[in-house]
Amino acid sequence: MRISKSYYYFLLFAIGFCISLSLPFLVQVATYTPPKYPLVLYSSQLHDMVRLDYSDRDFPMTDSKGNKYTPYETDSLLPLLNFRQLVADNRLPDSINHVPVNARTIANYQLSFRLSPTRIHKPVPMAYPIFESMPRRVGNIVTDHVFLLDDEVTVYDVSKNILDYEATQLFRAELEHRDFSYPAKWVVGNTNPRKKYDEGYFVLDNDGKLFQMKLVNDRPFIRNTHLQTPSGWHSFHPYEPNLHNFYGILVSNDGKMARFNIDDNGVYYLQWLDVPNIDPDVDVVKVIGNFMYWNVTVSKPEGEYTYALSAWFLNHIASDFIPVQLSVWDYIGHWIFPFVIRLKHNHTEFIEPRIMDLNPNAIWFNIILVGFYIYRKRRYGSPVRWYALASVLIFGIGAFLAMSFLPKNDVY
C-alpha cells in the first residue's frame, strides 16, 4: 500500500517531535548524578573562606590553603554555625572577635533564605489574603478578606462571598491619596498564615513606585517607600528574620541586590550587597547569615560563587568559586542531540515547550546517522529519499528513529 507525501510528512513530524521531546529527557534521567557542592562559609576564627563536606566524617572542613580540620576543630572554628554543639559541650566562648556573645544572641541573628527565579516566574494569585498586622491576640492573623489589584483595588469577604464595599472604598481612597498608579506591575508578600508576623505586601505600581500595603487595626496602611533605582525594580524577595530588622531583598532590573530596611523613625532605606550583578531570571542566590557575616552563594551556569559580607554594612570581605560539576549528560548530550525540547525549566514554574541547548557539534553524529541510513537503504534495495536525508541531517536521532516506526511502503 502506498501513502501520500502529506500523510508521511505529518507522521514524520508527529513521531519525530515526540521522540525529540522524550528521548533527551530519558537519557538525562538515566545519566543524572546530583551535584555535590560543599557548603562554603566564612570562618570568624580563621578569617578565611572554608568548605564543609560532611561526607568526610574525619576531616569535614578545608580552608583555602588546603588545611583539613576534624569535627571537633570545625565546631570551634565555626562557632556562629555550630553554637548549639558548643553549648552542649560547654565550649561556647564568651566573645567572638571581641564581641560578647551568648546562644540567644547568635540564634536571634541566624538567617537562611533563597532567591530563586521560580519564585518570580510562576502563576499570579487571583486574590491576596489581607492579614491583620497588629492583631489583638498574639498569633491570631486568620482573615476572611482578600483583595484584587488590577485596574482598581477590590476587597471581598470570602466568608460571605460578597464584595466588602466599605473596605474597598477605604483602600481605594488611601491608594488615591498616596498617588498610586494602576495597574500594579507586581504584588509580593508572604501569604502563609503560619508566618511569625505580617508586614503586608509590597506593590510596584505602573510608574515604578514601590509601596507597602497592609492592614493595621482594621485600617489600610499604605506608604510610598520612595526607594528608586535608575534601572527600575525587577523583583522583591520577602523574608521574616527573628529580629524583625529588615523586610527582604530587592533586586533591580540590572541585577543589583539590596537589603530592604526600615529605621527607628519609620524611614525606608537600602543597603546594597557588595557582590557582582546577577541575572535574576537565571541565577539562584542562597544567603546564610549571622550577626557578623552574610555568606551569599550565587549559582551560575559556570559554577558557584560565594561571597562573605559584613553583616552590618554588607561590604565585601572574601570570596570563593567552585566550578560546575559536569554530569555524563553534559559530556554526551551536545554530541548527540542538535537541540533539546523541554516542557519544564529550572527557572520558571510554567510548563511550555521550548527549544533549548542548541548544539552545532551534533552535526557530526547526524552525518554518521545519514551514512547509516544510506547503507541500510542500499542493502535492502530501497530508494534513498532526499527529504529523509535532510530530516536526519537537521533533526538527528529524532528523525532517524521516527522513520524506523513509519511504514516501509513507497511514498507518492
Protein Blocks (a to p, Z undefined) as FASTA:
>chain_A
ZZdfklmmmmmmmmmmmmmmmmmmmmmmmmgccdddddddddfklopacdddfklmmlmc
ccfkopacdfklmmmmmmmlmmmmmmmnopacfbeghiacdfklmmmmgccddddfklmm
ccddfbdcdddfbdfbghiaccfbdcddffbccdddfklopacfklmmmmmmmmmmnopa
cddfbdcddfbfkbfbdebjadddfkopacddddeehiacdddekiacfkbpfbdcdddd
fklpafbdcddfkopacdddddfkopacdddddbddddfklpccdddddfkbccdddddf
kbccdddddfklopafbdcdddddddfklmmmmmmmmbdcdfbdfkbcbdcdddehiafk
lmmmmmmmmmmmmmmmmmnopacdfklmmmmmmnommlmmmmmmpcfbdcZZ
